[in-house]
Amino acid sequence: MASRPTLLRERSASRDALAGALDILASGDVLTGDGRNQVAGLRYALRLAAR
């Protein structure tokens, strides 16, 4: 997010794809606890940006 802040500011196909990928990651069991926390933080940032 720090290197691509436009992903949060602009509604785009890239942002939608990122949200979809994060949903898939969150629903799987391949992430560590830290990884799950990072994905949750990114998903939260996308939700806030959509307001």
mmCIF file of the N, C-alpha and C atoms, coordinates in Angstrom:
data_MODEL
# 
_entry.id   MODEL 
# 
loop_
_atom_site.group_PDB 
_atom_site.id 
_atom_site.type_symbol 
_atom_site.label_atom_id 
_atom_site.label_alt_id 
_atom_site.label_comp_id 
_atom_site.label_asym_id 
_atom_site.label_entity_id 
_atom_site.label_seq_id 
_atom_site.pdbx_PDB_ins_code 
_atom_site.Cartn_x 
_atom_site.Cartn_y 
_atom_site.Cartn_z 
_atom_site.occupancy 
_atom_site.B_iso_or_equiv 
_atom_site.pdbx_formal_charge 
_atom_site.auth_seq_id 
_atom_site.auth_comp_id 
_atom_site.auth_asym_id 
_atom_site.auth_atom_id 
_atom_site.pdbx_PDB_model_num 
ATOM 1   N N  . MET A 1 1  ? 0.817   -1.172  0.000   1.00 0.00 ? 1  MET A N  1 
ATOM 2   C CA . MET A 1 1  ? 0.000   0.000   0.000   1.00 0.00 ? 1  MET A CA 1 
ATOM 3   C C  . MET A 1 1  ? 0.871   1.250   0.000   1.00 0.00 ? 1  MET A C  1 
ATOM 4   N N  . ALA A 1 2  ? 1.973   1.201   0.687   1.00 0.00 ? 2  ALA A N  1 
ATOM 5   C CA . ALA A 1 2  ? 2.837   2.383   0.768   1.00 0.00 ? 2  ALA A CA 1 
ATOM 6   C C  . ALA A 1 2  ? 3.416   2.744   -0.593  1.00 0.00 ? 2  ALA A C  1 
ATOM 7   N N  . SER A 1 3  ? 3.735   1.758   -1.402  1.00 0.00 ? 3  SER A N  1 
ATOM 8   C CA . SER A 1 3  ? 4.317   2.046   -2.713  1.00 0.00 ? 3  SER A CA 1 
ATOM 9   C C  . SER A 1 3  ? 3.273   2.283   -3.796  1.00 0.00 ? 3  SER A C  1 
ATOM 10  N N  . ARG A 1 4  ? 2.023   1.927   -3.529  1.00 0.00 ? 4  ARG A N  1 
ATOM 11  C CA . ARG A 1 4  ? 0.949   2.132   -4.509  1.00 0.00 ? 4  ARG A CA 1 
ATOM 12  C C  . ARG A 1 4  ? -0.310  2.678   -3.830  1.00 0.00 ? 4  ARG A C  1 
ATOM 13  N N  . PRO A 1 5  ? -0.235  3.898   -3.300  1.00 0.00 ? 5  PRO A N  1 
ATOM 14  C CA . PRO A 1 5  ? -1.399  4.457   -2.594  1.00 0.00 ? 5  PRO A CA 1 
ATOM 15  C C  . PRO A 1 5  ? -2.617  4.673   -3.492  1.00 0.00 ? 5  PRO A C  1 
ATOM 16  N N  . THR A 1 6  ? -2.407  4.726   -4.808  1.00 0.00 ? 6  THR A N  1 
ATOM 17  C CA . THR A 1 6  ? -3.556  4.898   -5.707  1.00 0.00 ? 6  THR A CA 1 
ATOM 18  C C  . THR A 1 6  ? -4.496  3.701   -5.654  1.00 0.00 ? 6  THR A C  1 
ATOM 19  N N  . LEU A 1 7  ? -3.992  2.544   -5.213  1.00 0.00 ? 7  LEU A N  1 
ATOM 20  C CA . LEU A 1 7  ? -4.876  1.384   -5.068  1.00 0.00 ? 7  LEU A CA 1 
ATOM 21  C C  . LEU A 1 7  ? -5.984  1.668   -4.063  1.00 0.00 ? 7  LEU A C  1 
ATOM 22  N N  . LEU A 1 8  ? -5.702  2.519   -3.103  1.00 0.00 ? 8  LEU A N  1 
ATOM 23  C CA . LEU A 1 8  ? -6.719  2.859   -2.110  1.00 0.00 ? 8  LEU A CA 1 
ATOM 24  C C  . LEU A 1 8  ? -7.576  4.037   -2.561  1.00 0.00 ? 8  LEU A C  1 
ATOM 25  N N  . ARG A 1 9  ? -7.003  4.953   -3.307  1.00 0.00 ? 9  ARG A N  1 
ATOM 26  C CA . ARG A 1 9  ? -7.725  6.177   -3.662  1.00 0.00 ? 9  ARG A CA 1 
ATOM 27  C C  . ARG A 1 9  ? -8.678  6.016   -4.835  1.00 0.00 ? 9  ARG A C  1 
ATOM 28  N N  . GLU A 1 10 ? -8.333  5.186   -5.771  1.00 0.00 ? 10 GLU A N  1 
ATOM 29  C CA . GLU A 1 10 ? -9.119  5.077   -6.992  1.00 0.00 ? 10 GLU A CA 1 
ATOM 30  C C  . GLU A 1 10 ? -9.761  3.696   -7.109  1.00 0.00 ? 10 GLU A C  1 
ATOM 31  N N  . ARG A 1 11 ? -11.018 3.696   -7.470  1.00 0.00 ? 11 ARG A N  1 
ATOM 32  C CA . ARG A 1 11 ? -11.705 2.432   -7.743  1.00 0.00 ? 11 ARG A CA 1 
ATOM 33  C C  . ARG A 1 11 ? -11.187 1.921   -9.078  1.00 0.00 ? 11 ARG A C  1 
ATOM 34  N N  . SER A 1 12 ? -10.630 0.728   -9.098  1.00 0.00 ? 12 SER A N  1 
ATOM 35  C CA . SER A 1 12 ? -10.050 0.206   -10.328 1.00 0.00 ? 12 SER A CA 1 
ATOM 36  C C  . SER A 1 12 ? -10.140 -1.313  -10.350 1.00 0.00 ? 12 SER A C  1 
ATOM 37  N N  . ALA A 1 13 ? -9.840  -1.856  -11.511 1.00 0.00 ? 13 ALA A N  1 
ATOM 38  C CA . ALA A 1 13 ? -9.812  -3.310  -11.641 1.00 0.00 ? 13 ALA A CA 1 
ATOM 39  C C  . ALA A 1 13 ? -8.694  -3.890  -10.770 1.00 0.00 ? 13 ALA A C  1 
ATOM 40  N N  . SER A 1 14 ? -7.594  -3.154  -10.629 1.00 0.00 ? 14 SER A N  1 
ATOM 41  C CA . SER A 1 14 ? -6.490  -3.626  -9.789  1.00 0.00 ? 14 SER A CA 1 
ATOM 42  C C  . SER A 1 14 ? -6.915  -3.721  -8.337  1.00 0.00 ? 14 SER A C  1 
ATOM 43  N N  . ARG A 1 15 ? -7.638  -2.713  -7.866  1.00 0.00 ? 15 ARG A N  1 
ATOM 44  C CA . ARG A 1 15 ? -8.107  -2.729  -6.472  1.00 0.00 ? 15 ARG A CA 1 
ATOM 45  C C  . ARG A 1 15 ? -9.098  -3.868  -6.249  1.00 0.00 ? 15 ARG A C  1 
ATOM 46  N N  . ASP A 1 16 ? -9.974  -4.080  -7.201  1.00 0.00 ? 16 ASP A N  1 
ATOM 47  C CA . ASP A 1 16 ? -10.925 -5.187  -7.095  1.00 0.00 ? 16 ASP A CA 1 
ATOM 48  C C  . ASP A 1 16 ? -10.204 -6.528  -7.098  1.00 0.00 ? 16 ASP A C  1 
ATOM 49  N N  . ALA A 1 17 ? -9.175  -6.653  -7.941  1.00 0.00 ? 17 ALA A N  1 
ATOM 50  C CA . ALA A 1 17 ? -8.400  -7.894  -7.997  1.00 0.00 ? 17 ALA A CA 1 
ATOM 51  C C  . ALA A 1 17 ? -7.654  -8.115  -6.683  1.00 0.00 ? 17 ALA A C  1 
ATOM 52  N N  . LEU A 1 18 ? -7.101  -7.048  -6.128  1.00 0.00 ? 18 LEU A N  1 
ATOM 53  C CA . LEU A 1 18 ? -6.415  -7.154  -4.846  1.00 0.00 ? 18 LEU A CA 1 
ATOM 54  C C  . LEU A 1 18 ? -7.378  -7.607  -3.754  1.00 0.00 ? 18 LEU A C  1 
ATOM 55  N N  . ALA A 1 19 ? -8.558  -7.022  -3.725  1.00 0.00 ? 19 ALA A N  1 
ATOM 56  C CA . ALA A 1 19 ? -9.555  -7.411  -2.722  1.00 0.00 ? 19 ALA A CA 1 
ATOM 57  C C  . ALA A 1 19 ? -9.911  -8.887  -2.873  1.00 0.00 ? 19 ALA A C  1 
ATOM 58  N N  . GLY A 1 20 ? -10.076 -9.339  -4.099  1.00 0.00 ? 20 GLY A N  1 
ATOM 59  C CA . GLY A 1 20 ? -10.387 -10.748 -4.333  1.00 0.00 ? 20 GLY A CA 1 
ATOM 60  C C  . GLY A 1 20 ? -9.263  -11.671 -3.893  1.00 0.00 ? 20 GLY A C  1 
ATOM 61  N N  . ALA A 1 21 ? -8.037  -11.291 -4.192  1.00 0.00 ? 21 ALA A N  1 
ATOM 62  C CA . ALA A 1 21 ? -6.886  -12.104 -3.797  1.00 0.00 ? 21 ALA A CA 1 
ATOM 63  C C  . ALA A 1 21 ? -6.759  -12.159 -2.277  1.00 0.00 ? 21 ALA A C  1 
ATOM 64  N N  . LEU A 1 22 ? -7.010  -11.039 -1.617  1.00 0.00 ? 22 LEU A N  1 
ATOM 65  C CA . LEU A 1 22 ? -6.938  -11.019 -0.158  1.00 0.00 ? 22 LEU A CA 1 
ATOM 66  C C  . LEU A 1 22 ? -8.022  -11.888 0.459   1.00 0.00 ? 22 LEU A C  1 
ATOM 67  N N  . ASP A 1 23 ? -9.207  -11.891 -0.144  1.00 0.00 ? 23 ASP A N  1 
ATOM 68  C CA . ASP A 1 23 ? -10.289 -12.754 0.343   1.00 0.00 ? 23 ASP A CA 1 
ATOM 69  C C  . ASP A 1 23 ? -9.897  -14.223 0.242   1.00 0.00 ? 23 ASP A C  1 
ATOM 70  N N  . ILE A 1 24 ? -9.270  -14.587 -0.867  1.00 0.00 ? 24 ILE A N  1 
ATOM 71  C CA . ILE A 1 24 ? -8.836  -15.972 -1.057  1.00 0.00 ? 24 ILE A CA 1 
ATOM 72  C C  . ILE A 1 24 ? -7.773  -16.340 -0.031  1.00 0.00 ? 24 ILE A C  1 
ATOM 73  N N  . LEU A 1 25 ? -6.808  -15.453 0.165   1.00 0.00 ? 25 LEU A N  1 
ATOM 74  C CA . LEU A 1 25 ? -5.762  -15.714 1.157   1.00 0.00 ? 25 LEU A CA 1 
ATOM 75  C C  . LEU A 1 25 ? -6.347  -15.857 2.553   1.00 0.00 ? 25 LEU A C  1 
ATOM 76  N N  . ALA A 1 26 ? -7.289  -14.991 2.889   1.00 0.00 ? 26 ALA A N  1 
ATOM 77  C CA . ALA A 1 26 ? -7.879  -15.011 4.229   1.00 0.00 ? 26 ALA A CA 1 
ATOM 78  C C  . ALA A 1 26 ? -8.676  -16.280 4.479   1.00 0.00 ? 26 ALA A C  1 
ATOM 79  N N  . SER A 1 27 ? -9.250  -16.849 3.433   1.00 0.00 ? 27 SER A N  1 
ATOM 80  C CA . SER A 1 27 ? -10.086 -18.029 3.614   1.00 0.00 ? 27 SER A CA 1 
ATOM 81  C C  . SER A 1 27 ? -9.284  -19.329 3.644   1.00 0.00 ? 27 SER A C  1 
ATOM 82  N N  . GLY A 1 28 ? -8.017  -19.262 3.257   1.00 0.00 ? 28 GLY A N  1 
ATOM 83  C CA . GLY A 1 28 ? -7.185  -20.459 3.247   1.00 0.00 ? 28 GLY A CA 1 
ATOM 84  C C  . GLY A 1 28 ? -6.497  -20.684 4.582   1.00 0.00 ? 28 GLY A C  1 
ATOM 85  N N  . ASP A 1 29 ? -5.716  -21.752 4.635   1.00 0.00 ? 29 ASP A N  1 
ATOM 86  C CA . ASP A 1 29 ? -5.008  -22.070 5.872   1.00 0.00 ? 29 ASP A CA 1 
ATOM 87  C C  . ASP A 1 29 ? -3.497  -22.120 5.663   1.00 0.00 ? 29 ASP A C  1 
ATOM 88  N N  . VAL A 1 30 ? -2.999  -21.388 4.681   1.00 0.00 ? 30 VAL A N  1 
ATOM 89  C CA . VAL A 1 30 ? -1.572  -21.427 4.376   1.00 0.00 ? 30 VAL A CA 1 
ATOM 90  C C  . VAL A 1 30 ? -0.783  -20.309 5.053   1.00 0.00 ? 30 VAL A C  1 
ATOM 91  N N  . LEU A 1 31 ? -1.462  -19.331 5.628   1.00 0.00 ? 31 LEU A N  1 
ATOM 92  C CA . LEU A 1 31 ? -0.777  -18.193 6.225   1.00 0.00 ? 31 LEU A CA 1 
ATOM 93  C C  . LEU A 1 31 ? -0.426  -18.445 7.691   1.00 0.00 ? 31 LEU A C  1 
ATOM 94  N N  . THR A 1 32 ? 0.652   -17.838 8.101   1.00 0.00 ? 32 THR A N  1 
ATOM 95  C CA . THR A 1 32 ? 1.004   -17.844 9.519   1.00 0.00 ? 32 THR A CA 1 
ATOM 96  C C  . THR A 1 32 ? 0.101   -16.831 10.232  1.00 0.00 ? 32 THR A C  1 
ATOM 97  N N  . GLY A 1 33 ? 0.199   -16.786 11.526  1.00 0.00 ? 33 GLY A N  1 
ATOM 98  C CA . GLY A 1 33 ? -0.577  -15.809 12.295  1.00 0.00 ? 33 GLY A CA 1 
ATOM 99  C C  . GLY A 1 33 ? -0.242  -14.385 11.878  1.00 0.00 ? 33 GLY A C  1 
ATOM 100 N N  . ASP A 1 34 ? 1.043   -14.114 11.682  1.00 0.00 ? 34 ASP A N  1 
ATOM 101 C CA . ASP A 1 34 ? 1.460   -12.788 11.251  1.00 0.00 ? 34 ASP A CA 1 
ATOM 102 C C  . ASP A 1 34 ? 0.925   -12.480 9.850   1.00 0.00 ? 34 ASP A C  1 
ATOM 103 N N  . GLY A 1 35 ? 0.965   -13.461 8.980   1.00 0.00 ? 35 GLY A N  1 
ATOM 104 C CA . GLY A 1 35 ? 0.443   -13.281 7.626   1.00 0.00 ? 35 GLY A CA 1 
ATOM 105 C C  . GLY A 1 35 ? -1.050  -12.983 7.640   1.00 0.00 ? 35 GLY A C  1 
ATOM 106 N N  . ARG A 1 36 ? -1.790  -13.689 8.474   1.00 0.00 ? 36 ARG A N  1 
ATOM 107 C CA . ARG A 1 36 ? -3.230  -13.429 8.597   1.00 0.00 ? 36 ARG A CA 1 
ATOM 108 C C  . ARG A 1 36 ? -3.487  -12.014 9.097   1.00 0.00 ? 36 ARG A C  1 
ATOM 109 N N  . ASN A 1 37 ? -2.667  -11.564 10.047  1.00 0.00 ? 37 ASN A N  1 
ATOM 110 C CA . ASN A 1 37 ? -2.820  -10.199 10.555  1.00 0.00 ? 37 ASN A CA 1 
ATOM 111 C C  . ASN A 1 37 ? -2.535  -9.161  9.470   1.00 0.00 ? 37 ASN A C  1 
ATOM 112 N N  . GLN A 1 38 ? -1.524  -9.412  8.659   1.00 0.00 ? 38 GLN A N  1 
ATOM 113 C CA . GLN A 1 38 ? -1.206  -8.484  7.578   1.00 0.00 ? 38 GLN A CA 1 
ATOM 114 C C  . GLN A 1 38 ? -2.317  -8.439  6.538   1.00 0.00 ? 38 GLN A C  1 
ATOM 115 N N  . VAL A 1 39 ? -2.848  -9.597  6.180   1.00 0.00 ? 39 VAL A N  1 
ATOM 116 C CA . VAL A 1 39 ? -3.953  -9.650  5.220   1.00 0.00 ? 39 VAL A CA 1 
ATOM 117 C C  . VAL A 1 39 ? -5.179  -8.944  5.803   1.00 0.00 ? 39 VAL A C  1 
ATOM 118 N N  . ALA A 1 40 ? -5.450  -9.150  7.067   1.00 0.00 ? 40 ALA A N  1 
ATOM 119 C CA . ALA A 1 40 ? -6.592  -8.482  7.704   1.00 0.00 ? 40 ALA A CA 1 
ATOM 120 C C  . ALA A 1 40 ? -6.409  -6.968  7.669   1.00 0.00 ? 40 ALA A C  1 
ATOM 121 N N  . GLY A 1 41 ? -5.189  -6.503  7.899   1.00 0.00 ? 41 GLY A N  1 
ATOM 122 C CA . GLY A 1 41 ? -4.927  -5.067  7.838   1.00 0.00 ? 41 GLY A CA 1 
ATOM 123 C C  . GLY A 1 41 ? -5.134  -4.496  6.448   1.00 0.00 ? 41 GLY A C  1 
ATOM 124 N N  . LEU A 1 42 ? -4.703  -5.218  5.442   1.00 0.00 ? 42 LEU A N  1 
ATOM 125 C CA . LEU A 1 42 ? -4.905  -4.766  4.064   1.00 0.00 ? 42 LEU A CA 1 
ATOM 126 C C  . LEU A 1 42 ? -6.386  -4.761  3.690   1.00 0.00 ? 42 LEU A C  1 
ATOM 127 N N  . ARG A 1 43 ? -7.098  -5.786  4.106   1.00 0.00 ? 43 ARG A N  1 
ATOM 128 C CA . ARG A 1 43 ? -8.534  -5.826  3.818   1.00 0.00 ? 43 ARG A CA 1 
ATOM 129 C C  . ARG A 1 43 ? -9.250  -4.667  4.502   1.00 0.00 ? 43 ARG A C  1 
ATOM 130 N N  . TYR A 1 44 ? -8.847  -4.357  5.720   1.00 0.00 ? 44 TYR A N  1 
ATOM 131 C CA . TYR A 1 44 ? -9.433  -3.234  6.457   1.00 0.00 ? 44 TYR A CA 1 
ATOM 132 C C  . TYR A 1 44 ? -9.152  -1.913  5.737   1.00 0.00 ? 44 TYR A C  1 
ATOM 133 N N  . ALA A 1 45 ? -7.917  -1.736  5.268   1.00 0.00 ? 45 ALA A N  1 
ATOM 134 C CA . ALA A 1 45 ? -7.569  -0.508  4.544   1.00 0.00 ? 45 ALA A CA 1 
ATOM 135 C C  . ALA A 1 45 ? -8.421  -0.364  3.274   1.00 0.00 ? 45 ALA A C  1 
ATOM 136 N N  . LEU A 1 46 ? -8.655  -1.450  2.583   1.00 0.00 ? 46 LEU A N  1 
ATOM 137 C CA . LEU A 1 46 ? -9.493  -1.391  1.372   1.00 0.00 ? 46 LEU A CA 1 
ATOM 138 C C  . LEU A 1 46 ? -10.941 -1.033  1.729   1.00 0.00 ? 46 LEU A C  1 
ATOM 139 N N  . ARG A 1 47 ? -11.441 -1.606  2.826   1.00 0.00 ? 47 ARG A N  1 
ATOM 140 C CA . ARG A 1 47 ? -12.811 -1.278  3.245   1.00 0.00 ? 47 ARG A CA 1 
ATOM 141 C C  . ARG A 1 47 ? -12.941 0.196   3.616   1.00 0.00 ? 47 ARG A C  1 
ATOM 142 N N  . LEU A 1 48 ? -11.968 0.713   4.347   1.00 0.00 ? 48 LEU A N  1 
ATOM 143 C CA . LEU A 1 48 ? -12.000 2.136   4.717   1.00 0.00 ? 48 LEU A CA 1 
ATOM 144 C C  . LEU A 1 48 ? -11.934 3.034   3.492   1.00 0.00 ? 48 LEU A C  1 
ATOM 145 N N  . ALA A 1 49 ? -11.124 2.663   2.530   1.00 0.00 ? 49 ALA A N  1 
ATOM 146 C CA . ALA A 1 49 ? -10.961 3.468   1.320   1.00 0.00 ? 49 ALA A CA 1 
ATOM 147 C C  . ALA A 1 49 ? -12.240 3.487   0.490   1.00 0.00 ? 49 ALA A C  1 
ATOM 148 N N  . ALA A 1 50 ? -13.054 2.448   0.618   1.00 0.00 ? 50 ALA A N  1 
ATOM 149 C CA . ALA A 1 50 ? -14.283 2.359   -0.178  1.00 0.00 ? 50 ALA A CA 1 
ATOM 150 C C  . ALA A 1 50 ? -15.382 3.260   0.348   1.00 0.00 ? 50 ALA A C  1 
ATOM 151 N N  . ARG A 1 51 ? -15.198 3.818   1.534   1.00 0.00 ? 51 ARG A N  1 
ATOM 152 C CA . ARG A 1 51 ? -16.239 4.678   2.132   1.00 0.00 ? 51 ARG A CA 1 
ATOM 153 C C  . ARG A 1 51 ? -16.307 6.023   1.464   1.00 0.00 ? 51 ARG A C  1 
# 
